[in-house]
């Protein structure tokens, strides 16, 4: 297994893993040129922060003070704002020990950056383990003022190979019994609904394309799957299995493990044929999927959701793993 990362946005440009026959190929969507990450990325492979997903109307109240954020995806602030962590330059150092190799990325987000209070000292460690096709992502942050933090990675995958076409034949299983319904603005309504009887139910494996074209209201609103799933977990901070994806032609499988309370399952609904990937192929709708471990969308404005508030003296810590297997 091999991973190529950029200091710009902490982007995972390529993830090369073997198929069932031992042939290794890149399974992560990305670009050849830095300019494309700057102008066309749709967050491909990047670290997302300070707050992943959406903040309704670009505003929130913390300790009685209202803060305003850039509305970069009207009517909300999306993935940290106009220049979130995906568009910042991170400092990189490498680490090597008997367990494997790691890349440590560091970034200091200044007080007021993109409207968020507090200076946030952030590190993300990408680690590959010897003898295992596993990529671990460890996130850590501290602040000098009360602020919000919800970090994730936004890699788009195609387990048949980057640029190989549709992901609609991938089989997906999500280890969640509930999801967060969206309003017309793609912001969660605040409900946490059971999956029973809906085409969003992946408790048993289903092909992505099996039900994606159904006229179910939630699929119409999102133009496919783009929903937070509330994971089954004990709340002890341990890694739990969140998702398993299998691609039948190559035999590759991906397991996503995380300490987060949820994942966002996204099927590349806004890939529109205007982006050319590392292989020279054009990316079109449903040619990549993302499973983003994170706290729920619009948590700053939904007190019933798990909190994303970080205070001085506290340490934000989160861990997720992409485990690649063959079957």
Secondary structure, DSSP 8 states (H G I E B T S, - for coil): -EEEE-SBTT-EEEEEEE-TTS-EEE-B---SSHHHHHHH-TTTT-EE-SB-SEEETTEEEETTEEEE---SBTTEEETTSTT-GGGSB-EEEEEEETTEEEEEEEEEE-TTGGG--S-EEEEEEEEEETTS-EEEEEEEEEESS-EE-B-EE---B-TT-TTS---TT-EEEE-EEEE--B-TTSSB-S--EE-TTSTT--SS-EEGGGTTTS--HHHHHHTS-EEEEEE---SSS--EEEEEEE-TTT-EEEEEEESSSEEEEE--TT--S-EE-TTS-EE-TTS-BEEEEES-TTGGG-TTS---EE-TT--EEEEEEEEEEE-
